[in-house]
Amino acid sequence: MPDTHVDVVNTNIKEVVKEKYGQAALRVTNKTGGSSCCGGAPAREFSDPITANLYDASQARQIPEEAMLASLGCGNPTLLAQLHPGETVLDLGSGGGIDVLLSARRVGPTGKAYGLDMTDEMLALANENKHKAGAENVEFLKGEIESIPLPDDSVDVIISNCVINLSADKDRVLREAFRVLKPGGRLAVSDVVTRGEIAPEVRQSVLAWVGCLAGALEEDEYRGKLQAAGFEQIEMEPTRIYRVEDAREFLASSGIDVDALAARVDEKFMSAFVRAVKPKPGQKACCGPTCCG
């Protein structure tokens, strides 16, 4: 029998995420400020060490300001992903479209960049940004990352920016990513991961900082889920390691004892760049981040 309790929990998580992302899009549209990771407080109120300074000035000049303001990411997958002219790219949880628009420029007119998002407000903002950027090789799709509306073996590269960790069914997300990737296709996502065990009450405190940290997988568990989905050549490269001190002002304003929390959180949460490959049929299995000789 299906687990109705799990279904209810997953639905609740999905609705919370959808609401937060919708609010973030409306803040940008109404020009009332940007957002912090996962749709928290407006960026103008507090400096968020997770979302700050992810894109350099040259990238900012390539896209509409609204796409930058709507970014809720924890990394810059377009900077680290190897994209080539003519490739097809899919961004899971594309938000205001920043990573899709940057990717579209790199794959060129013979390539294609898809963005997938479940939030109407973000999709409207993304399509507005697409129009402003004059991007003709971009398409934004409405849907959920647990059920990607694209055919099998249709995408060369999947990117995502601090979104997979928000899903209540990460195994399904990774299986879907594997399905739509072409053999030899690459997964190249930024995500939040943890090192070591995090007590539930600590996760709850951190949730007041940014909701995306509360859903983060432990790095070895993340590797295991990627392997279970069929991926090989799995690499996990830390890009930012978070310290409570970096968000002292924000946490203190939420009534959290920053000094008590610091010892249990510091350097246990991090942004990481996660790479993996869908093997080609008959391809010899790889034994680690760098393949066996």
N, C-alpha and C positions, 0 to 999 in steps of 0.2 A: 504493500500500500504506500502511496506517496506520503511524504512527511509534511503535513499541512502546517505544522509549526514553523518548519524551516522556510516554507513558501511565504508565510506571513512575515517572518523576519526579513527575508530577502526583499520582499515588496516594500516594507517600511524603509529599509536602507536606500532602495532605489528612489523612493519618493523624496526622502530627505536630500539626497544628492541632486535630484532634478530641481528641487526648490531652490537650493543654494546656488546652483549654476544659473538658474533663471534670474535670480536676484542680481547676481554678478553681471550678467549681460545687460540688465535694465539699468544698473548703475552706470555702465559705460555709455549706453544709449542716451541716458538722461544727463550725462556729463556730471555725475556727482562723485566721481572718483573711481579709482581702480579697485582691485580686489586682492586679498591675500589667498594663499593656497587653499584650494577646495571651497572657495566661496565664503570665507570668513569676513573679518572686518575690513572696511575700505583701506587701501594702502596708504591713503593720505593721513590716516590717523596714527598708524604705527609702521615702522620699517620692518618688513617681514624678511628674515634672513633666508627663508626657503625660496621665495620668488624673486628676490631682488637681484638685479644685475646679471640676468641669465643671457641676455642678448646684447651684442656689441653695437656700436653706433652705425656701423656699415649695414648690419642687418636691419636695424630700426629704420633706416632710410629706404629700405626696399618695400616696406609694407605700410598700410594705413595705420595711423596712430591708434585707432580704436581696436585694431587687432592686438597691438602690444598691451593696451590697457586691460583687455579682457583675458590676458594670459593668466592661468592659475597653476602653471606648471612648477616642477621642482628641478628642471634641467633644461637642456637644449639639445634634443635628439637630432635636429637638423645639422648641428655643428659636428656631431660625432658619427652620425650614420654616413656610410659611403654610398652616395647616390650618383647615378650615371645617366647621361642623356638617353632618352627613350624608355626609361624604366617606369613602371607603375608603382606608386606609393600609396599606402593607406595609413591614415592617422586615426587611431582609436581614441574617441573622446576628444574631438577636434576643437571644441569650444568656439572662440571667436575667429579661428582659422589661421593663427599666426604660423604654426608649423607647416600647415598645408600650403600656404602661399609661399613660404620660403622654399619648401621642397619643390613646388611647381617650377620655380625659377631654375633650380638645379637640374631637373630632369628635362627641361626644355620643351619646345613645342611638339616634339615627337613623343614625349612622355605624358603621363597623366598622374594627377594627385587627387585622391579621394579623402574626404573628411567624413567621419561617422560620429553623430551625436544624437542623443535622445531628447535634448532640450529645445523646445520650439524657439525660445528667446535667443539662445546661442546660435541656432541655425539661421535665424533671421539676421543676426548681426554678422555672421560669417558670410552670408550671401551678399550683404551690403559691402563688406570689406573686399570680397571677390570683385564686385563691380567697380569699386574705387581703384583697385589694383590693376584692372584690365586683364585679369587672368582668365584666359580662354581654355586652359588645360586643367581646370579645377572643377570638381563636382562634390557638393556636400549632400550626404545621405542621412535620412532620419532612421534611427534604429538603435539597438543596444549592442554593446560589445560582446555580450554573451551569445548573440545570434546575428552574425555579420551578414548583411544582405548583398553578398557577392558570391559568384560561383567558385567552385573548387579550383585550385591551381591558377588563380587569376592575378596575383599580386607579386611583385618582385621584392618589395621591402615593406615591412610594417613598422611604423613608429608610434609612440604614445608618450604622453608627458604627464606623469603623476595622475594616472587615471585607473590603471589596472588594479592598483591597491584599493581603490574605492569599491570594487566589485565584491559582492557577497559570494560569488561563485567563480573564483579565479581559475579553477581547473577547467571550467567550461570556456572561459575567455581564451586560455592558451590552446585548448583543442580547436577552437574556431580559428584562431590565428594560424595554427598549423594547417588547417584545412584549406584556407584561401591562399596561402603562400604557394608559389610554384616550387617544384623540386629545385633545391639549391637556393631558394629564397631566404632572406634574412629578416630576423626580428631584431630591432634596435630601439629599445625603449628606455626612457628615463623613468625611474620609479623610486618610491621610498621603501627601504628595507631596514630590518633591525639586526643587531648583532647580539646574540645571547637571548635569554629568557627575559621578558618584560612582564612584570606583575600586572594583573588586570586593573588594579586601582591606579597604577601609574599611567597606564594607557588612558584611563578615564580622565586623569588630570591633564594629560597632554592633549586630549580631545578639545579642551578649551583653547589651546593654542591654534591647532589646525586639525580639522577632521581627518585629513589624509594620513596623518601619522598613526591614528588609531587603527587603521586597517592594514598597516604594513606587515608583510611577511618576514619571518626570520630568513636570512640569506640562504642557509642550507635547505630550508623548506622550499624556497623559491626555485632553487636549482632542481630539487626533486620533482616539483610540479612541471617544470620545463621538460625534464627527461621523460616523465610519464606521458606527456603530450606527444613525444616523439622527437623533440629537438636534440641536436648535438652541437658540439663546439660551443658550449655555454661559457660565457665570461661575465663576471660581475665586477665592475670597476667603480669604486667610490668616487663621487664627484664633490660632495659636500657632506661633512660630518657636523651634526647639529649639537650646539651647546645651549643650555638653558639661558646662560648669561646673554646670548645674542637676542633673546626675546624677553628680557627681564621686564621692560616697561609694559609690554602687552600682557604677560602673565600676571604681573602684580595688579594690573587694572582689573583682572578677572577674579581677584581675591585669592590667588594661589600663593602658597608659601614657596617662593622661588628657591631659597636656600635649601629647604628640605627636599625639594624635588630634584635639584641639580645632581646630587650624588647618585640618584637612581636612574637618571636619564642621560646624562652627558656622554656623548660619543657612542650611544647605543642606537640612535636613529641616524640614518644617513640617506642622502640621495645617491643613487647609483645608476650607472649606465649598464644596461643588461643587453648582452648580445647572444644570439643563438641562430642556428642554421637548420633549415629543413633539408635533410639529406636527399640526394638523388637516388633513384632506384639502383640497387646493386653497389652503392657507394660503401666503401669500407668504413666501419664505425670509427669515430674519433675518440681518443682516450682523454681528452681534456681541452683546456682553452687553446693550447697549441697542439695541432694534430700530431699523431705518432708518425714517425718516419717510415 
